[in-house]
Amino acid sequence: SILHFLRISGAMVSVAPTNGHKHNEQQHGLVVMRGWGSDKPGISDAFMKVVMQHRCHVLDMGQFLLEGSLMFNFVLDVLPETSAALMNNLSRCANELNLQVDFHFPEREEVEAQPKAVAGVTIVTSKLITPALLHDVDEVLSHQGCMITDIEHRSDNKRENACEYNKLQMLVQCPPGFRLSTMTCGTPTEAKGSTKSLQAVCWEHEAEVTIRWWDAMNRPNGKSLVVFGLSHVLFTCDCLDEALQEVGLDPSSVASTGTKSEQQARKVALLKGKSVEEVSSVVERLQFTPGARLVCSALKRMGCRMAVLTNTGLQIMADHAKRELGLDFILCRDLEVVDGVYTGNYAGGELSDIRFRKTDLLKLMADREGISCRNVVTIGEPLLGLKAANARSFLDSFGPNVWFNSDKLKDLSILLYLLGFNGSDVHALSSLQKPSLKRKRSEDNGSIATVTAASGKNVLLHVSARVCTAGQIKKVLEPLKAKSGMELATFKMCRLQPGGICLGLNLRVHQDSPEQILKDLLLASSRHGLEIKDVGEQASEASKIFPRTPSACWEHYYLNRYLITMVQQPQISAAALSTLFGTLAENGVNILRIDRLSIGSFLSGMQFVVHLPSTLEPDTLSQKLAAAAKQQGSDIAFQQDELERWMRRLVVFDMDSTLIQQEVIDELAKYAGVESEVKAITEAAMRGELNFFESLKSRVALLKGHNAEELFARVKADLKYTPGAKKLCDTLKSMGFKMAVISGGFLPVAREVQRHLGLDYAFANTLEVDEAGVLTGSTSGPVVTPERKRALLATIANVEGCEIKQTIAVGDGANDIPMLNTAGLGIAFCAKPKVQEVTDFRINQKDLSTVLFLIGVSERAAQGLTDEARAYSSIAATAGK
């Protein structure tokens, strides 16, 4: 029966050669295996061994964890005549692991391309996440033609664990031409109103929401402009009202009629005759909103530019905020002063009546900083007072608007959650603050371990479907919408290739019968073609390995959390995956999450989030993973999943055999006709017969008598850049990274590399030239030694205002070792064996853009960032003309 099913459903298409080997002309098909059961180490390893036996290619894989219950899938490229045996052996393996599996066989055309219009929706609340909230959110989205495809609900984003907020991160596929303002404000109606909006629904459930176009990254990058309001945003008060009260005036005496601007003007008029000195004393008692210092220090650490844009404050108040919070600039309507006394008018003389549009000011600031409007984040209530059409235009022109008013939300730190940070990130950021500035947290005294077990009975369910359609979450939760006394302790969803979904929920019931709830859900799911499974027993089994108390969950999913990045081009082989999974299984390492980093037909980059047992030293596993990578010709990077990974801001490159494929001294020697002599000196240096200075001096002496300009012109015209170098540098630049080349080569070539790749700094050796422009055979100025490379790295970091641990260094030679071992992330790129032995991170694929995977940037994210940067450059160039 299996063979018959294959014959009528199998997808038969040609497959391109992979890993440099020719395929025969046999036809290949797709088999998708889905499995579920109790989570434990070694599951992936066991299945991969079966895959290896049948010489399959893994096209995609993913997994889904729900409180210890696991759902996973493999997309395999197989020969039809081996499919039946493969499935038989995979089923036998599942039985041995006490897992269940099923198979289906999609047409290859069904494997959907990555959708382009995807929005990121972040929902944060200090209340419980209820079925009604998610039902209503999905109802609004499906009505707008949008479809939820992914929901992340991390352990450190649960109030019962982090003692702060509950947070859901969603991905939403939008129809072509969709505008984010529609999601925020609702669909416009003929009666000049609008349908229900996502913002309104969230507020009904006492939740906050942020919406932005998703670029495969969950938080702003360093090349962002964050613009705050002043009154009820950075300060807890209305600044103008405070100024009036300071001089004994009552703000409530001002008529509340007319527009907000007219009301403000009447308040300003009340200050007529009041001295500046008298009003200025208000600054001493202004209170910053709790969390303001934490938020500003975090954004500054990321490299974001920060500004204040306000019509409700005084310049002295805005200046105070700028000094105290480290803001970059302020735009504030100041008041007119004559002889130290306020006139009751705005400053500006004949232009004092002009009101500047917020959109114009934001675009001005963005252009000044060279930042795309989509990377402008506004905090506060910038839409207040705008007409509906203008509000929609504002939302579609700029990046996310995070609504905040201190009268409703008491702590500005919610902003970090809404911008993509997780609970563990916020705790780490808080610990970085100076002791005098650390927030006082009455709930948990800053300890992430202070957690309490929640009451109620849990119902754990997996829901799956072979297709993903709009409104599926609404259909699942419909029976629960009107019920009270229940919460969604965990809610996760992922979209599986090709096109299916997997949804997991831990429903905590406080009043109703769990058995009746389960019956209602089963009935509703079956009506809509959804398959639902009770996995409470599986989670119970898993809890014997990993305790399910909140504190234990926190420890399991966060404290010992590491990232493994795997790269192999053109495709990760089954053998490489099998070796990796075998190494993890042998050391009791459990895989928590699998993400695909590459795009296209072949799986060339993957990231695994893993949990290490407390008895395993990270260095021990790192060494074993390095050996596994060397054995299979892949690259494997191992690093802790921590905040600093997202805070890096400076990248320093070696030049020869790193950014370019040549050695500059060899190229100069070739055109100077002394190639063999230079080569002999280089080989002597490599044997240790000459030190760095002696070899450099001897090789430079051979260039004596040649015209410097002509020689360097020929070398620059023939430069061969390393594959991926331009893509890497363009992406890093669009993310706000500063970049430098520090080379033991020569400055004219380093300057050309700097120009071509858009680097910010270039340091290299200088060859001495006489008055006739001829090389003297000596160097001029300080020589770039290994120690000077290290010193220059530290110097540039200091100039750019970042710490050494926020830097990345990439190089290949022994003279790069001090620099690589000093940087926060040192990467040996196609390096000499000696260099690879003493560095923690190695890349041996001949593609420099692979560096992006190590800093958490997927291929899709890189593509989106560079496309956006090109679009911005095009607009800027057109405006310049």
NUDRENSE-913712 format. One record per residue (C-alpha): residue in three letters; x, y, z. Coordinates in steps of 0.02 Angstrom, whole numbers, padded with zeros to 5 digits, always signed. Layout:
N
AlaXYZ;...
END
This chain:
881
Ser+00000+00000+00000;Ile+00145+00118+00034;Leu+00219+00085-00137;His+00050+00113-00219;Phe+00032+00280-00128;Leu+00205+00331-00186;Arg+00163+00290-00365;Ile+00010+00401-00369;Ser+00076+00543-00259;Gly+00264+00545-00277;Ala+00344+00701-00347;Met+00469+00653-00482;Val+00591+00789-00528;Ser+00774+00807-00570;Val+00893+00863-00433;Ala+01047+00968-00463;Pro+01218+00898-00414;Thr+01272+00934-00236;Asn+01437+00937-00142;Gly+01535+00929-00303;His+01475+00754-00348;Lys+01375+00712-00502;His+01205+00636-00481;Asn+01150+00505-00603;Glu+00998+00540-00709;Gln+00880+00454-00587;Gln+00726+00549-00530;His+00707+00606-00351;Gly+00552+00637-00243;Leu+00509+00721-00079;Val+00461+00633+00081;Val+00406+00733+00232;Met+00413+00646+00400;Arg+00328+00720+00552;Gly+00349+00651+00725;Trp+00297+00686+00903;Gly+00329+00619+01077;Ser+00427+00652+01236;Asp+00580+00761+01219;Lys+00750+00688+01262;Pro+00929+00700+01197;Gly+00978+00593+01048;Ile+00818+00594+00945;Ser+00890+00688+00796;Asp+01045+00578+00800;Ala+00944+00418+00792;Phe+00841+00474+00642;Met+00991+00547+00551;Lys+01080+00379+00559;Val+00933+00302+00465;Val+00937+00443+00337;Met+01123+00413+00312;Gln+01094+00229+00274;His+00979+00274+00129;Arg+01091+00410+00058;Cys+00956+00545+00068;His+00981+00731+00062;Val+00902+00837+00200;Leu+00815+00986+00119;Asp+00740+01057+00278;Met+00710+01013+00458;Gly+00628+01090+00608;Gln+00563+01052+00780;Phe+00440+01117+00906;Leu+00444+01098+01096;Leu+00295+01115+01212;Glu+00335+01091+01397;Gly+00438+00937+01361;Ser+00331+00869+01219;Leu+00419+00869+01051;Met+00355+00886+00872;Phe+00482+00882+00730;Asn+00492+00862+00543;Phe+00618+00812+00409;Val+00600+00855+00224;Leu+00701+00725+00129;Asp+00756+00711-00052;Val+00752+00524-00094;Leu+00758+00400-00237;Pro+00583+00324-00261;Glu+00646+00145-00254;Thr+00717+00175-00079;Ser+00567+00269-00008;Ala+00474+00117+00062;Ala+00628+00048+00149;Leu+00670+00221+00216;Met+00497+00246+00292;Asn+00498+00070+00364;Asn+00664+00101+00451;Leu+00613+00275+00511;Ser+00453+00200+00584;Arg+00553+00064+00671;Cys+00670+00197+00743;Ala+00520+00296+00806;Asn+00450+00142+00893;Glu+00615+00113+00982;Leu+00612+00293+01044;Asn+00428+00281+01094;Leu+00384+00414+00964;Gln+00247+00423+00834;Val+00278+00471+00652;Asp+00182+00496+00492;Phe+00232+00532+00313;His+00166+00626+00164;Phe+00231+00659-00010;Pro+00207+00835-00078;Glu+00240+00892-00254;Arg+00402+00988-00257;Glu+00306+01139-00321;Glu+00209+01137-00156;Val+00367+01182-00061;Glu+00329+01366-00051;Ala+00454+01505-00076;Gln+00484+01622+00069;Pro+00342+01751+00069;Lys+00401+01929+00044;Ala+00265+02025+00138;Val+00287+01969+00318;Ala+00248+02076+00469;Gly+00320+02054+00642;Val+00189+02077+00779;Thr+00242+02086+00961;Ile+00112+02078+01099;Val+00161+02117+01279;Thr+00054+02120+01435;Ser+00073+02115+01622;Lys-00091+02016+01628;Leu-00126+01836+01581;Ile-00127+01783+01399;Thr-00302+01718+01371;Pro-00382+01617+01230;Ala-00497+01767+01199;Leu-00347+01880+01163;Leu-00272+01765+01032;His-00443+01725+00958;Asp-00482+01909+00934;Val-00309+01948+00865;Asp-00325+01811+00734;Glu-00502+01866+00694;Val-00442+02042+00651;Leu-00294+01978+00550;Ser-00393+01849+00451;His-00525+01980+00411;Gln-00385+02086+00336;Gly-00324+01939+00230;Cys-00173+01907+00341;Met-00115+01738+00406;Ile-00016+01700+00564;Thr+00126+01580+00522;Asp+00235+01580+00677;Ile+00215+01619+00863;Glu+00359+01615+00987;His+00325+01610+01174;Arg+00490+01590+01262;Ser+00513+01532+01440;Asp+00598+01697+01485;Asn+00449+01794+01415;Lys+00326+01725+01542;Arg+00274+01825+01692;Glu+00277+01671+01803;Asn+00462+01652+01762;Ala+00529+01826+01725;Cys+00414+01912+01850;Glu+00386+02058+01731;Tyr+00285+02032+01570;Asn+00206+01901+01460;Lys+00259+01919+01279;Leu+00212+01838+01113;Gln+00312+01864+00953;Met+00215+01829+00792;Leu+00252+01822+00607;Val+00106+01867+00496;Gln+00099+01840+00308;Cys+00013+01986+00222;Pro-00070+01997+00051;Pro+00019+02092-00090;Gly+00006+02281-00072;Phe-00045+02270+00111;Arg-00008+02422+00220;Leu+00041+02405+00403;Ser-00069+02554+00446;Thr-00218+02442+00405;Met-00162+02317+00536;Thr-00136+02454+00665;Cys-00287+02564+00629;Gly-00409+02446+00541;Thr-00476+02446+00364;Pro-00552+02614+00309;Thr-00741+02610+00281;Glu-00855+02712+00167;Ala-00922+02802+00320;Lys-00748+02874+00349;Gly-00723+02758+00496;Ser-00628+02595+00505;Thr-00650+02413+00550;Lys-00582+02346+00713;Ser-00394+02363+00726;Leu-00259+02257+00806;Gln-00215+02403+00920;Ala-00394+02416+00982;Val-00410+02228+01012;Cys-00249+02223+01114;Trp-00303+02371+01219;Glu-00468+02284+01255;His-00367+02142+01330;Glu-00247+02260+01422;Ala-00102+02220+01307;Glu+00017+02325+01203;Val+00066+02288+01024;Thr+00204+02339+00905;Ile+00195+02305+00719;Arg+00333+02317+00589;Trp+00389+02237+00428;Trp+00491+02085+00474;Asp+00668+02076+00404;Ala+00711+01907+00483;Met+00778+01996+00638;Asn+00677+02019+00797;Arg+00748+02185+00855;Pro+00810+02351+00784;Asn+00986+02354+00716;Gly+01117+02481+00763;Lys+01075+02592+00615;Ser+00911+02650+00690;Leu+00846+02816+00751;Val+00737+02806+00908;Val+00634+02963+00938;Phe+00553+02991+01109;Gly+00417+03107+01167;Leu+00456+03206+01324;Ser+00295+03231+01424;His+00228+03066+01495;Val+00365+02970+01402;Leu+00539+03010+01467;Phe+00464+03114+01608;Thr+00313+03057+01710;Cys+00226+03226+01696;Asp+00165+03354+01570;Cys+00318+03465+01563;Leu+00227+03628+01525;Asp+00103+03597+01667;Glu+00249+03569+01786;Ala+00326+03735+01732;Leu+00163+03825+01766;Gln+00146+03746+01938;Glu+00325+03793+01978;Val+00279+03977+01967;Gly+00113+03957+02058;Leu-00003+03944+01908;Asp-00143+03817+01887;Pro-00137+03723+01719;Ser-00319+03670+01741;Ser-00372+03852+01726;Val-00330+03845+01540;Ala-00483+03815+01432;Ser-00483+03641+01357;Thr-00570+03695+01197;Gly-00489+03698+01026;Thr-00344+03594+00962;Lys-00203+03530+01071;Ser-00086+03660+00993;Glu-00207+03800+01037;Gln-00216+03739+01217;Gln-00026+03733+01226;Ala-00017+03912+01161;Arg-00135+03971+01298;Lys-00025+03889+01429;Val+00130+03971+01357;Ala+00041+04140+01367;Leu+00017+04115+01555;Leu+00206+04118+01578;Lys+00218+04297+01517;Gly+00319+04400+01639;Lys+00389+04250+01733;Ser+00578+04243+01751;Val+00679+04107+01668;Glu+00772+04075+01830;Glu+00609+04048+01924;Val+00544+03924+01795;Ser+00712+03834+01777;Ser+00705+03770+01954;Val+00574+03645+01896;Val+00712+03538+01822;Glu+00772+03491+01996;Arg+00610+03398+02036;Leu+00572+03319+01868;Gln+00557+03131+01881;Phe+00613+03017+01741;Thr+00492+02877+01701;Pro+00551+02714+01783;Gly+00652+02614+01657;Ala+00702+02767+01554;Arg+00886+02752+01598;Leu+00886+02565+01563;Val+00804+02588+01393;Cys+00919+02729+01338;Ser+01077+02639+01396;Ala+01023+02481+01302;Leu+00988+02575+01140;Lys+01150+02672+01155;Arg+01245+02511+01181;Met+01171+02445+01019;Gly+01233+02600+00928;Cys+01061+02675+00897;Arg+01043+02863+00881;Met+00918+02939+01002;Ala+00820+03101+00996;Val+00679+03196+01079;Leu+00540+03274+00974;Thr+00418+03375+01078;Asn+00294+03518+01071;Thr+00249+03505+01255;Gly+00413+03543+01342;Leu+00537+03680+01372;Gln+00713+03682+01303;Ile+00789+03675+01477;Met+00691+03514+01513;Ala+00741+03434+01348;Asp+00923+03482+01379;His+00913+03400+01550;Ala+00848+03238+01473;Lys+00984+03243+01340;Arg+01123+03260+01471;Glu+01056+03131+01592;Leu+01003+02997+01466;Gly+01140+03016+01336;Leu+01025+03071+01195;Asp+01103+03130+01032;Phe+00995+03280+00989;Ile+00831+03364+01030;Leu+00697+03457+00932;Cys+00592+03562+01050;Arg+00492+03722+01024;Asp+00572+03846+01143;Leu+00492+03998+01222;Glu+00539+04177+01183;Val+00640+04266+01318;Val+00677+04453+01333;Asp+00790+04516+01473;Gly+00776+04351+01566;Val+00586+04352+01563;Tyr+00465+04247+01460;Thr+00359+04347+01337;Gly+00218+04220+01327;Asn+00259+04177+01147;Tyr+00356+04042+01060;Ala+00532+04089+01006;Gly+00566+04124+00823;Gly+00514+04304+00796;Glu+00416+04320+00635;Leu+00420+04129+00615;Ser+00353+04090+00789;Asp+00182+04048+00719;Ile+00250+03912+00605;Arg+00212+03735+00663;Phe+00330+03605+00594;Arg+00256+03438+00540;Lys+00318+03287+00636;Thr+00344+03188+00476;Asp+00456+03325+00405;Leu+00560+03332+00563;Leu+00579+03143+00572;Lys+00632+03133+00389;Leu+00755+03274+00419;Met+00834+03183+00566;Ala+00840+03018+00471;Asp+00922+03098+00319;Arg+01048+03186+00429;Glu+01099+03020+00505;Gly+01092+02923+00341;Ile+00955+02810+00410;Ser+00810+02735+00313;Cys+00639+02797+00368;Arg+00591+02616+00402;Asn+00723+02615+00539;Val+00647+02766+00628;Val+00562+02707+00788;Thr+00444+02827+00877;Ile+00402+02812+01061;Gly+00251+02897+01139;Glu+00094+02966+01058;Pro+00150+03045+00894;Leu-00018+03004+00811;Leu-00114+03106+00940;Gly-00205+03249+00854;Leu-00172+03187+00678;Lys-00313+03161+00554;Ala-00346+02979+00510;Ala-00267+02994+00337;Asn-00113+03079+00408;Ala-00096+02948+00545;Arg-00100+02809+00415;Ser+00030+02900+00310;Phe+00141+02919+00465;Leu+00132+02732+00505;Asp+00170+02682+00325;Ser+00316+02804+00310;Phe+00415+02757+00465;Gly+00464+02608+00570;Pro+00367+02544+00720;Asn+00274+02664+00831;Val+00276+02606+01012;Trp+00131+02685+01104;Phe+00175+02743+01279;Asn+00099+02856+01410;Ser+00162+02850+01588;Asp-00014+02880+01657;Lys-00061+02706+01593;Leu+00105+02613+01582;Lys+00214+02644+01732;Asp+00381+02574+01670;Leu+00467+02619+01506;Ser+00560+02453+01505;Ile+00408+02376+01418;Leu+00480+02463+01266;Leu+00625+02340+01262;Tyr+00505+02192+01254;Leu+00401+02276+01119;Leu+00557+02308+01015;Gly+00609+02125+01018;Phe+00714+02100+01174;Asn+00675+01949+01283;Gly+00662+01936+01471;Ser+00838+01867+01489;Asp+00904+02013+01385;Val+00820+02141+01497;His+00892+02058+01653;Ala+01065+02059+01573;Leu+01048+02243+01524;Ser+00994+02287+01700;Ser+01148+02201+01771;Leu+01260+02307+01657;Gln+01199+02469+01733;Lys+01299+02560+01865;Pro+01243+02507+02039;Ser+01172+02680+02073;Leu+01065+02671+01915;Lys+00999+02493+01929;Arg+00812+02478+01937;Lys+00731+02427+02099;Arg+00621+02278+02062;Ser+00498+02250+02204;Glu+00432+02092+02124;Asp+00588+01988+02118;Asn+00733+02095+02181;Gly+00818+02074+02012;Ser+00834+01886+02029;Ile+00780+01782+01882;Ala+00770+01629+01993;Thr+00631+01694+02105;Val+00480+01609+02027;Thr+00322+01529+02091;Ala+00227+01382+02022;Ala+00058+01429+01948;Ser-00103+01347+02008;Gly-00232+01263+01898;Lys-00239+01106+01791;Asn-00142+01099+01628;Val-00207+01035+01462;Leu-00064+01011+01339;Leu-00110+00995+01156;His-00028+00984+00985;Val-00131+01043+00837;Ser-00070+01011+00660;Ala-00128+01035+00481;Arg-00049+01000+00313;Val-00093+01173+00248;Cys-00081+01344+00328;Thr-00233+01456+00305;Ala-00295+01618+00379;Gly-00400+01606+00537;Gln-00343+01435+00598;Ile-00302+01496+00773;Lys-00473+01578+00786;Lys-00555+01413+00737;Val-00456+01314+00866;Leu-00494+01436+01008;Glu-00675+01473+00964;Pro-00745+01356+01100;Leu-00640+01445+01232;Lys-00672+01626+01185;Ala-00815+01657+01304;Lys-00746+01552+01447;Ser-00663+01633+01597;Gly-00544+01557+01723;Met-00415+01496+01598;Glu-00252+01557+01524;Leu-00129+01507+01390;Ala+00025+01468+01494;Thr+00118+01426+01333;Phe+00066+01455+01152;Lys+00182+01415+01007;Met+00160+01395+00822;Cys+00275+01362+00676;Arg+00250+01341+00492;Leu+00327+01184+00422;Gln+00386+01153+00245;Pro+00296+01114+00136;Gly+00154+01225+00194;Gly+00091+01137+00351;Ile+00077+01205+00527;Cys+00112+01143+00701;Leu+00030+01228+00848;Gly+00058+01189+01031;Leu-00035+01256+01182;Asn-00027+01231+01368;Leu-00199+01281+01427;Arg-00208+01312+01614;Val-00385+01286+01677;His-00439+01359+01844;Gln-00628+01328+01844;Asp-00698+01215+01707;Ser-00669+01029+01686;Pro-00511+00995+01584;Glu-00597+00842+01509;Gln-00741+00945+01442;Ile-00623+01077+01375;Leu-00528+00942+01282;Lys-00688+00874+01206;Asp-00740+01047+01147;Leu-00572+01077+01065;Leu-00571+00906+00981;Leu-00742+00937+00907;Ala-00698+01111+00844;Ser-00533+01054+00768;Ser-00609+00906+00677;Arg-00741+01018+00598;His-00604+01124+00521;Gly-00490+00984+00462;Leu-00363+01006+00601;Glu-00282+00861+00693;Ile-00268+00880+00882;Lys-00173+00771+01005;Asp-00169+00769+01194;Val+00017+00767+01239;Gly+00002+00786+01426;Glu+00066+00608+01454;Gln+00218+00641+01343;Ala+00258+00800+01438;Ser+00243+00703+01601;Glu+00370+00577+01537;Ala+00488+00717+01485;Ser+00474+00797+01657;Lys+00563+00646+01729;Ile+00717+00703+01632;Phe+00687+00892+01642;Pro+00583+00949+01793;Arg+00436+01060+01742;Thr+00438+01185+01886;Pro+00453+01366+01828;Ser+00629+01387+01900;Ala+00686+01224+01819;Cys+00611+01276+01653;Trp+00704+01440+01663;Glu+00867+01351+01698;His+00838+01223+01559;Tyr+00786+01347+01425;Tyr+00897+01494+01468;Leu+01039+01478+01591;Asn+01134+01340+01500;Arg+01077+01394+01327;Tyr+01203+01391+01184;Leu+01200+01415+00995;Ile+01277+01300+00866;Thr+01294+01371+00691;Met+01330+01247+00551;Val+01382+01293+00374;Gln+01432+01186+00226;Gln+01426+01236+00044;Pro+01343+01208-00071;Gln+01239+01096+00044;Ile+01251+01025+00219;Ser+01276+00839+00194;Ala+01180+00706+00289;Ala+01348+00642+00350;Ala+01392+00811+00426;Leu+01222+00822+00513;Ser+01239+00643+00574;Thr+01411+00679+00647;Leu+01347+00836+00733;Phe+01194+00750+00807;Gly+01300+00603+00861;Thr+01419+00718+00955;Leu+01274+00805+01042;Ala+01191+00640+01090;Glu+01352+00566+01160;Asn+01369+00718+01274;Gly+01188+00727+01331;Val+01156+00892+01241;Asn+00973+00925+01202;Ile+00916+01024+01049;Leu+00784+01154+01093;Arg+00758+01242+00926;Ile+00814+01226+00745;Asp+00820+01374+00625;Arg+00865+01377+00442;Leu+00989+01517+00399;Ser+01007+01490+00212;Ile+00877+01515+00075;Gly+00857+01429-00091;Ser+00844+01245-00136;Phe+00996+01185-00039;Leu+01014+01186+00150;Ser+01185+01266+00177;Gly+01165+01355+00343;Met+01078+01304+00505;Gln+01069+01362+00684;Phe+01032+01250+00833;Val+00984+01314+01005;Val+01043+01184+01130;His+01044+01153+01317;Leu+01202+01086+01399;Pro+01193+00972+01551;Ser+01270+01051+01705;Thr+01407+00919+01707;Leu+01472+00962+01533;Glu+01605+01096+01515;Pro+01571+01210+01364;Asp+01756+01204+01313;Thr+01749+01014+01305;Leu+01600+01015+01188;Ser+01679+01155+01083;Gln+01832+01047+01051;Lys+01727+00897+01003;Leu+01622+01001+00884;Ala+01780+01069+00803;Ala+01840+00892+00774;Ala+01671+00844+00700;Ala+01676+00993+00581;Lys+01852+00951+00524;Gln+01803+00770+00493;Gln+01656+00817+00379;Gly+01723+00974+00295;Ser+01592+01085+00375;Asp+01605+01237+00487;Ile+01531+01231+00661;Ala+01530+01380+00779;Phe+01482+01361+00962;Gln+01440+01511+01071;Gln+01330+01558+01217;Asp+01157+01627+01176;Glu+01178+01791+01268;Leu+01141+01975+01251;Glu+01317+02025+01194;Arg+01292+01931+01032;Trp+01169+02066+00979;Met+01274+02211+01044;Arg+01425+02198+00929;Arg+01462+02358+00835;Leu+01637+02354+00759;Val+01715+02231+00635;Val+01901+02233+00595;Phe+01970+02135+00447;Asp+02140+02079+00390;Met+02162+02116+00205;Asp+02276+01990+00117;Ser+02191+01820+00093;Thr+02042+01885+00192;Leu+01954+02031+00106;Ile+02054+01998-00052;Gln+02118+01833-00119;Gln+02296+01890-00151;Glu+02448+01936-00048;Val+02490+02116-00094;Ile+02678+02097-00075;Asp+02675+01950-00197;Glu+02574+02053-00322;Leu+02696+02198-00309;Ala+02842+02079-00331;Lys+02760+02003-00486;Tyr+02745+02171-00574;Ala+02917+02224-00512;Gly+02996+02066-00584;Val+03060+01999-00417;Glu+02926+01869-00382;Ser+03044+01721-00356;Glu+03158+01819-00237;Val+03011+01878-00130;Lys+02940+01702-00128;Ala+03105+01632-00061;Ile+03106+01760+00080;Thr+02924+01721+00123;Glu+02962+01535+00134;Ala+03113+01569+00245;Ala+03002+01671+00362;Met+02873+01532+00368;Arg+03012+01410+00418;Gly+03056+01528+00561;Glu+03225+01579+00488;Leu+03173+01763+00481;Asn+03064+01863+00600;Phe+02924+01979+00545;Phe+03032+02136+00534;Glu+03174+02052+00442;Ser+03061+01972+00312;Leu+02964+02133+00282;Lys+03125+02235+00267;Ser+03203+02112+00146;Arg+03050+02101+00033;Val+03021+02289+00029;Ala+03205+02318-00018;Leu+03179+02217-00177;Leu+03051+02345-00238;Lys+03178+02487-00238;Gly+03186+02591-00397;His+03009+02559-00460;Asn+02882+02697-00488;Ala+02761+02684-00342;Glu+02606+02752-00428;Glu+02623+02640-00581;Leu+02660+02485-00477;Phe+02512+02509-00360;Ala+02396+02555-00504;Arg+02429+02386-00585;Val+02400+02294-00421;Lys+02237+02387-00383;Ala+02171+02355-00558;Asp+02195+02168-00534;Leu+02123+02147-00358;Lys+02019+01990-00334;Tyr+01897+02010-00189;Thr+01852+01859-00084;Pro+01680+01788-00127;Gly+01551+01860-00008;Ala+01659+02008+00046;Lys+01549+02140-00035;Lys+01388+02059+00026;Leu+01458+02048+00203;Cys+01515+02228+00209;Asp+01356+02297+00130;Thr+01251+02203+00258;Leu+01357+02257+00406;Lys+01352+02437+00347;Ser+01162+02432+00332;Met+01156+02369+00512;Gly+01260+02514+00576;Phe+01423+02421+00604;Lys+01586+02518+00591;Met+01717+02425+00489;Ala+01905+02435+00470;Val+02043+02349+00375;Ile+02207+02329+00471;Ser+02339+02253+00361;Gly+02523+02208+00361;Gly+02512+02250+00176;Phe+02522+02424+00103;Leu+02414+02578+00120;Pro+02373+02620-00063;Val+02293+02449-00085;Ala+02207+02457+00086;Arg+02132+02625+00035;Glu+02065+02549-00126;Val+01989+02403-00029;Gln+01914+02528+00093;Arg+01835+02625-00050;His+01766+02472-00140;Leu+01691+02390+00016;Gly+01633+02549+00102;Leu+01743+02528+00257;Asp+01764+02666+00384;Tyr+01950+02648+00425;Ala+02107+02582+00340;Phe+02276+02551+00421;Ala+02426+02473+00333;Asn+02612+02496+00305;Thr+02676+02644+00203;Leu+02815+02624+00075;Glu+02938+02767+00070;Val+02941+02865-00095;Asp+03073+02992-00151;Glu+03037+03159-00232;Ala+03027+03077-00404;Gly+02893+02957-00347;Val+03011+02808-00343;Leu+03012+02677-00205;Thr+03166+02690-00094;Gly+03157+02510-00034;Ser+03108+02558+00144;Thr+02949+02583+00243;Ser+02894+02748+00318;Gly+02810+02771+00487;Pro+02757+02636+00610;Val+02750+02458+00546;Val+02587+02361+00568;Thr+02648+02219+00679;Pro+02538+02088+00763;Glu+02536+02189+00923;Arg+02496+02351+00829;Lys+02347+02263+00749;Arg+02285+02223+00923;Ala+02316+02401+00982;Leu+02227+02476+00832;Leu+02076+02365+00866;Ala+02066+02436+01043;Thr+02096+02613+00982;Ile+01956+02609+00853;Ala+01837+02532+00981;Asn+01878+02674+01099;Val+01848+02805+00965;Glu+01681+02725+00919;Gly+01628+02716+01102;Cys+01610+02528+01115;Glu+01691+02397+01225;Ile+01815+02268+01162;Lys+01687+02130+01188;Gln+01575+02219+01062;Thr+01704+02195+00924;Ile+01731+02062+00791;Ala+01899+02023+00708;Val+01924+01918+00550;Gly+02093+01860+00487;Asp+02195+01714+00422;Gly+02377+01733+00471;Ala+02486+01713+00624;Asn+02505+01902+00635;Asp+02315+01911+00664;Ile+02316+01799+00818;Pro+02332+01937+00950;Met+02191+02034+00866;Leu+02080+01880+00849;Asn+02103+01830+01031;Thr+02069+02007+01094;Ala+01907+02039+01001;Gly+01739+01987+01073;Leu+01720+01869+00924;Gly+01880+01816+00834;Ile+01854+01721+00672;Ala+01992+01626+00582;Phe+01944+01634+00398;Cys+02019+01497+00288;Ala+02165+01516+00406;Lys+02332+01431+00429;Pro+02327+01279+00545;Lys+02421+01372+00681;Val+02288+01508+00682;Gln+02143+01385+00686;Glu+02220+01296+00835;Val+02217+01452+00945;Thr+02049+01529+00894;Asp+01876+01478+00949;Phe+01786+01518+00786;Arg+01837+01453+00616;Ile+01765+01470+00440;Asn+01838+01363+00302;Gln+01701+01388+00172;Lys+01766+01504+00035;Asp+01628+01632+00065;Leu+01660+01778+00181;Ser+01474+01817+00199;Thr+01463+01660+00308;Val+01522+01775+00449;Leu+01343+01842+00452;Phe+01278+01674+00513;Leu+01392+01684+00665;Ile+01317+01850+00719;Gly+01138+01788+00698;Val+01098+01861+00527;Ser+01011+01738+00411;Glu+01029+01744+00223;Arg+00854+01812+00208;Ala+00891+01950+00334;Ala+01050+01997+00240;Gln+00955+02005+00077;Gly+00821+02115+00153;Leu+00946+02232+00235;Thr+01049+02257+00077;Asp+00893+02280-00032;Glu+00831+02413+00088;Ala+01002+02498+00091;Arg+01008+02503-00099;Ala+00832+02575-00106;Tyr+00880+02710+00020;Ser+01040+02751-00077;Ser+00940+02763-00238;Ile+00816+02883-00158;Ala+00957+02986-00082;Ala+01048+02993-00250;Thr+00889+03048-00340;Ala+00858+03182-00208;Gly+01038+03241-00228;Lys+01015+03262-00415;
END
